[in-house]
Amino acid sequence: MRIGRFLARAGLAVGLVVVAGVGGFAGYIGWLGLEGSGPSVCRGTPARGSLEGGRRLSYSGENYRAYSLILYAAGRSFMHAKVRDALRDAYAEVYKAQPELRFVYGESAWPWGGPLPPHKTHANGTSVDFFVPVRTEDGKVAEVPSSIFNQYGYSVRFDRAGRYGGLRIDFEAMGEHLLALDKAARAHGIRIRRVIFDVNLQPKLAATKAGGAAKARIAFAAQNAWVPHSEHYHVDFEVGCR
């Protein structure tokens, strides 16, 4: 049984990389691991769309990193340039105020957009996943574990108290990040359209100072999505796609 679970998890993790064929092998030939110099153009919707001139945030910065170097290199972290700029500026603002905090961002889109299995959205570079900021039980800043054995963080499940193992969600830090993200998005002429986060954990976010302000300013989905969102919050940006 343990071997079966291991193979299933390993197979899924490898599949996340090779499933690029679903998004179009031709896209990889055209991409070749390089970012274009043209403007970003998103088409359609997060569920059915495409992306041209996609950009990606650097793999890591002073207070953030991507969830997986392998999947980052595979091209699963591209987004519209204005979204990328908003992410960069938001992290920079939080760093100025609270440099001790650490953040991990997840998946966004292929360089060309299109289907990004197993997601049902992330098709046009306007959606980004962010793993919840966490602390240990004694208050030390930590990160959600991310490896092939837990689907690079996506199979981690926090309970209704916001705890997983020896970790607890830092709802105040999450609120600070969302407020900075909202401010940065507006500065770049876009906005946050919606945040998807476990509805059972939203009251805990709202109970904090920054989280309450974020909940008052930003629209949150009122129902849970088809997959759990306790370990990450999905953010859809309104960019003005064609």
SVG drawing of the C-alpha trace seen along z (x, -y; Angstrom):
<svg xmlns="http://www.w3.org/2000/svg" viewBox="-21 -53 38 55">
<polyline fill="none" stroke="black" stroke-width="0.4" points="0.0,0.0 2.8,-2.4 4.6,-1.6 1.4,-2.2 0.9,-5.6 4.5,-6.5 4.2,-5.6 1.0,-7.4 2.4,-10.6 5.6,-10.3 3.7,-9.6 1.5,-12.7 4.6,-14.9 6.4,-13.7 3.1,-14.1 3.0,-17.7 6.2,-18.3 5.6,-16.1 1.9,-17.1 3.2,-20.1 2.1,-18.0 -1.5,-18.8 -0.7,-22.5 1.0,-21.9 4.4,-20.5 4.6,-23.2 4.5,-25.7 7.7,-24.3 9.4,-24.4 8.5,-28.1 9.5,-28.9 12.9,-27.2 13.1,-28.4 13.4,-32.1 11.2,-35.1 10.0,-37.2 10.5,-40.9 7.1,-41.8 4.1,-43.1 2.0,-40.6 -1.4,-39.8 -3.9,-37.6 -6.9,-36.2 -10.1,-34.6 -10.7,-33.7 -8.7,-31.9 -10.6,-28.7 -10.3,-29.1 -7.6,-31.3 -4.1,-31.9 -1.1,-34.1 1.5,-35.9 4.6,-37.6 4.3,-35.9 6.7,-36.9 7.7,-35.2 8.9,-36.4 12.4,-35.5 12.7,-32.1 13.5,-33.7 13.9,-37.1 14.7,-38.7 11.5,-37.3 10.0,-34.8 10.7,-31.8 8.9,-29.6 7.4,-26.3 9.7,-24.1 12.8,-24.7 12.0,-21.8 8.5,-23.0 9.6,-26.6 12.2,-25.5 9.5,-23.5 7.6,-26.8 4.6,-26.5 5.1,-30.0 4.4,-32.4 1.9,-35.3 0.9,-38.6 3.7,-41.2 1.4,-43.5 0.6,-40.6 4.3,-39.8 5.1,-43.4 2.4,-43.5 3.8,-40.4 7.3,-41.8 6.2,-45.1 4.0,-43.6 6.8,-41.3 9.1,-44.4 6.6,-46.4 6.0,-43.7 9.8,-43.2 10.3,-46.8 7.8,-46.6 8.5,-43.0 11.7,-41.6 11.5,-38.5 8.5,-37.1 8.9,-34.4 6.5,-33.7 6.2,-30.9 4.3,-31.3 2.9,-28.4 1.7,-27.9 0.4,-30.4 0.5,-29.5 2.5,-28.1 4.4,-30.7 1.7,-30.3 -1.2,-29.8 -3.8,-27.1 -4.7,-24.1 -2.4,-23.7 -3.5,-20.3 -4.6,-19.5 -5.9,-23.0 -9.2,-24.0 -8.1,-27.6 -4.6,-29.2 -5.1,-29.4 -4.3,-33.0 -1.7,-34.2 -4.0,-36.1 -4.2,-33.5 -1.5,-32.9 -1.4,-30.5 0.3,-31.6 1.1,-29.1 -0.1,-30.3 2.7,-31.9 3.3,-29.8 5.0,-29.7 6.0,-26.9 4.1,-26.4 6.8,-28.4 6.3,-31.4 9.3,-31.0 8.8,-31.9 8.6,-28.8 7.4,-27.6 4.9,-25.1 6.8,-21.9 7.2,-21.3 8.5,-18.1 7.6,-15.3 6.1,-13.5 3.4,-16.1 2.7,-17.2 5.0,-20.1 2.9,-21.4 -0.5,-21.0 -1.5,-18.0 -0.8,-19.6 -4.0,-20.0 -4.5,-22.5 -7.3,-21.7 -10.0,-24.1 -7.8,-25.6 -5.2,-26.5 -2.7,-23.8 -0.7,-21.1 1.8,-19.1 3.9,-21.6 2.9,-24.5 0.1,-27.1 -1.0,-29.6 0.1,-33.1 -3.1,-34.8 -1.8,-38.3 1.1,-37.8 -1.4,-36.5 -3.5,-39.6 -0.4,-41.9 0.5,-40.2 -3.0,-40.5 -3.2,-44.2 0.2,-44.8 -0.8,-42.8 -4.1,-44.7 -2.2,-48.0 0.5,-47.0 -2.1,-45.6 -4.0,-48.9 -0.7,-50.8 -0.1,-48.8 -3.6,-49.5 -5.1,-46.1 -7.0,-44.7 -7.7,-41.6 -10.9,-40.1 -11.3,-37.2 -9.4,-35.2 -10.2,-31.5 -9.4,-30.3 -10.9,-27.7 -14.2,-29.1 -13.7,-27.5 -10.5,-29.4 -11.7,-32.7 -13.1,-33.8 -9.7,-33.3 -8.2,-35.5 -10.9,-38.1 -10.2,-38.0 -6.7,-39.6 -6.1,-43.3 -4.6,-43.0 -6.7,-40.0 -9.9,-41.8 -8.9,-44.8 -8.1,-42.5 -11.5,-40.8 -13.2,-44.1 -11.3,-45.3 -11.1,-42.2 -13.7,-39.8 -13.4,-36.2 -15.2,-33.1 -18.1,-32.2 -17.9,-28.5 -15.1,-26.0 -13.6,-25.1 -13.5,-21.6 -10.1,-21.0 -9.1,-22.1 -7.6,-25.5 -6.4,-25.3 -2.7,-25.3 -2.8,-28.0 -4.9,-31.0 -5.7,-31.3 -5.8,-34.9 -7.5,-35.9 -6.5,-39.3 -8.6,-41.5 -6.2,-42.6 -8.4,-43.4 -7.8,-40.5 -8.8,-40.4"/>
</svg>
